[in-house]
Amino acid sequence: MFKELFESSLSRLWRQNEIYDCAALTAFRKYHNCGYDENGKPCPDEETPIELIRKENQKRNAALAADLKMRGYGITKIMGTYPEGGKNVSEVSYFVVDLKKLGKLEQDVKQLGEKYNQDSVLFVPKGAIQNKVKAYLIGTNKCCNNWLGYGKKNIFNKGKIGYSSPIYTSKINGRPFIFENIKTTDIIFGSSTNAILAEKWAKEYERN
């Protein structure tokens, strides 16, 4: 039953990929910079890693949503999970659709992945869900612990995003961020006031 509900909640998103290029990304991070390498030593950043609290990550994600909206994309909020400390931690990601067929989605999500210091972003070209082409991750930071590497691509062999074949937007501390136990919503900001705040935050992160 759960699997049927899961697949039903995603069916609209998958149908959009029959017509449009799509992508997925998040602004959530564990640390404000690169954090630590596999040996527990800080990556060679100028600042000591500081763990980001959930409120700050929510602010980052609101700013990312504003960036995507200002570029003219359709976005759906997706709740995903990633394993952390022996348990699954829920985080918010965005499924992005090039509804206006601007043709710049891959370039834009790569730039935003860099802006929000993500290990990688997921690009799902038109037809990928139907196995006509391949979806792939793009490395978007130069952190010492980035499993993929800046500018490199990782091709997916799975053609369907679903409960039995999860696909992830990025890896957080080397662990996959998975679309599982999923909830989707088109309600992004909740109010016009929150939308204005998100645009303000997006500009603040641009300066940083």
N, C-alpha and C positions, 0 to 999 in steps of 0.2 A: 504493500500500500504506500509506504513512504517513498519507495523508488518511483512509483507511478506519479505521485504528487510532485516529486523532485523534477522528473522529466517534463511534466506538464508546465511547471513554473518557468522552465527554461525554453520551452518550445518557441515562444515568440522571438526570443533573442536569436535562436538558431535560424529561424526563417528569415530574419533580417540579413543574415550572412549570405543568403542566396542572391541578394541584390546589392548589398553594400560591403565595403571593407569595414572590418571591426577591429577592436583592440581591447586590452584590459590592462589596468595598472592601478596602483595604490600609492599613497604618499606616506603610509605608515613605515616607521623605522624603529629599531630598538634604541639606537644612539643618535645624537644630533649630528655626529660625523661618521667616520668609518667604523669606529668601535675597535674590536680586538681581533688579532689573528688567531690561527688554530692553536697556537702555543700560549694563548692568554696574554700576549703582549699587545699594547696599543699599536694600531697602524700608524705609520709616520705622518700624522696630521699635526697641525700647529697647536691644537687644543686637546686636553685630556678628554676622553669619552665621557659624556654625561648621558645617563639613561633618560629617554623621553617618557614622560608620564602620558597616560591615555588622553588627558585633556589636550595636550599639545599635539598629539597625533590626530585627534579629531579636528583640530584647527588646521593642521596641514592638509588633511583630506578635504575639508571644506574649501580651502584655497585652491586645491587641485581641481575640484568640481567647477569652481568659478573660471579657472583657466580654460577648461574644456568647453564650457558654455560660451565664453567670450570668443572662442575659435569657431563656434557654430556647430558643435557636435551634439548628438543625442546621447545621453548617458543614463544608465540604470545602475542603481546602487546594489551591490551584491555582497552578502555576508559570506566570508570564507573562513577557513581555519588553517592554522599551521601548528605543528607539534613543537612545544617549548617546555623544557623541564619536566618531561614525562606526562604532559597533558596537552590537549588541544586548546589553543587560544584563538578566539574569534577576532577577526579584523574585517574592516570594510574595504572593498575594492570597487572599481567602476568598470562596467562593460560599456564600451564606447562605439558608437555607430556613425559612419560618415554619411548621414542622411542627405546632405546637400551635394554629395559626390564631389567634394572639393579636391580630392586626389592628393591631400597632404597629410593624411592621418598617420602614416608610418613616421614621417619626419617630425610631426608635432608631438606624438607620444614619446619619441626618442628624446626630444628637447625637454619635455616635462619630466621624464625619468631622470635626466641629468639635473634638472632644477631641484627636484626633491630627493636627490642622492639615492635613487633606487639601484639595486643590483641589476635589474632588468625589467623590461616591459614586454608584454605579449602583443604581437601583431597577428591578426587573423584575416588574411586577404579574402576577398569575395570568393565563395565556393569552398573554403577550407573545411567547413563542417561537413560538406558533402563529398569530401575526399578528392575534390578536383585539383586542389593545390594544397600546400602544406602551411600550417601555422608555425610561427617561430618566435623565440625569445630574442631580444636584442640587449646586449650588455650596455648599461648606461652610467656606470661610474668606474673610477680607477682605484677603488679601495683594494687593499692588500688581501682582503678576504672575499673578494668577488669571485665566486666559483666559475663564472662564465668569461669574464674579461671584457674590458671596454670595447664597444663596437663590434664584438663578435656575435655570431648568431647560433642558436641551438634549434634545430629543426625537430618538430614533433611528428611522430609516426601515428599517433592517435588522431582520428578524424572526427570523433564525436566527443563533446564535452558532456560528461554525465557521471552518475554515481559510481559506475563500475570502471570508468576510464577518466579519472580526474586530470585536469590540466591546470597549471598554476601560473599566476601573473609574475611571480618573482620568487626568489628564495631569501628568506630572512635568516641570517646567521647560518647559511648553508642548508636550511630546511625548506621544503616546498610549501608554498602558499596555495592551498587547494580549495577549489569550489566544491565544498561538501557541506552537508547539513545546511543547504542553501536557503537564503531568503532574498527575494528581489523586490525593489520598489522604485518607482519613478519619482517619488517625493525626495528631493535632494536637499533643499534648504529649509523647508517648512514655512518660511515667511519671506516677504520682500526685504524686511530688515536684515534677516540672516544672510540673504543673497548679497546685499550691499556690504555687509561685514566681510563676507567671504572674498569679494573683489578687493577690498582693502587689504586683507591678509595676503592675497595673491601678489599684490604689489610689494608688500613688505618682504616676502620670500624672494622676490626678484632682486631686491637690493642686497639681500644676504648672499 
